[in-house]
């Protein structure tokens, strides 16, 4: 049940940034497809970490290019 709660929190944060997690959008590139500056991507990751009370290693954050990758890191 905790996974479901975490997924709802993740979805809420993405919606605040105007990112829908349905269909192909969850695999869209932040910079190219969603046209997000890297600063905003860092802010999104910070808010997700804060909301879930988890921390992602900096070296893993640098390789993140799509919403699905962030979700995978947070749920593992």
Secondary structure as GFF3:
##gff-version 3
##sequence-region A 1 76
A	DSSP	alpha_helix	2	16	.	.	.	ID=ss1
A	DSSP	three_ten_helix	23	27	.	.	.	ID=ss2
A	DSSP	alpha_helix	38	52	.	.	.	ID=ss3
A	DSSP	alpha_helix	58	62	.	.	.	ID=ss4
A	DSSP	alpha_helix	67	75	.	.	.	ID=ss5
###
